[in-house]
């Protein structure tokens, strides 16, 4: 009954699929029939200036020039296409070159490394891999190896992209599904403990991902890659709800379907348990309608049945899957709401999350008297623990700081650590663009008896590379501050 009603209300998968010129560019990259793909490629190139299109189109154009090569040499845009592909491929190789020593160190330390998405395509090798843009290297390690992998990356000079300190991230590493790290100008690794977002978690399939994995060599390092079925599910899980920000995931699916045998029974089970039936229906229906790709008879019907059995979830996923260029302001708003509801649903967790102490950071409406100390602006301030509190196991801090801020809406991040351990983290949201702030910072937290000092640090909103522009520095850079006052007292846990 529910499915019958849903079938009359829900739009079909075509409602969330690419159309127009973007559709034609995708077909030029993926269609199994070279003649059909070539016709679409020439039609698109004849109507567009590749110097003014976006990175989304550049990624597809790289795949197209690798596919057709000199068969496009009669076009005026051919030299520019060749240069574009070489530039994107060189950037990909530079990212991989930065990542390879870290991957090698992990494997040498007994940490199996699985590469996914674009990195898996590169590990497979072959001509088509040169058309895959992968400026970040996505890797998965088992949750039990996450701490070791993170330590190896930090030791190798990699910096977390979030702006949080290494101590802070290390303290919560058992609860982290993934993090992004940078090194130098080109190094970019996405480190995952799970290959899927929490809402698509499945303990059985998280284990199965490793048992089905296949061995490959990437840049001289022994790695694992997902099976064909897991690759397809990963592509849907990571790209199918991203409103076609790019189409790499569809190209990856097409390459998998044409180059690897697929067990549709295994794939159907993966999609059902990971609650991916609706975005999978959108993707596989699109591929079936534009080249067939040998998709098994009855597979789409199975996906459609599962999608209709969860009509409200499927409606939200259709909103998320629909390309942004097919959505007006109303649909953009509904898509945002659907995304927030999906994230709120979460999913099966592999760990029990322990409560983490938080810094309470509030604007002080009583400005402290200025002093000579106000001239001292630092990113880190030491706070000495009084000798009579050296044996305390639980402390309370009450701090006041002063800082100048750029006239932009931004987060102002703080951490309290000891020299060897993370204690608490918090932020103030400067929504009103105050250019001068007095802030009150307070927290209660446990501490190792005998600790002699605390360190209050201002942290960046995210890691900034050396080439960061002034706007990024204003919005995300760490802000030096003055510590106006600090009070440290002993307290019993839970007592106000």
PyMOL commands that set and color helices and strands:
alter all, ss='L'
color gray80, all
select helices_A, chain A and resi 2-9+13-16+20-30+34-46+55-72+78-108+118-124+127-131+143-155+166-171+173-175+198-200+203-211+228-239+248-259+264-273+277-289+299-309+311-321+324-326+329-345+372-375+387-389+470-476
alter helices_A, ss='H'
color red, helices_A
select strands_A, chain A and resi 114-115+137-140+159-160+178-183+187-192+214-218+221-225+360-363+380-384+394-404+410-417+422-430+436-446+453-459+482-490
alter strands_A, ss='S'
color yellow, strands_A
deselect
rebuild
show_as cartoon
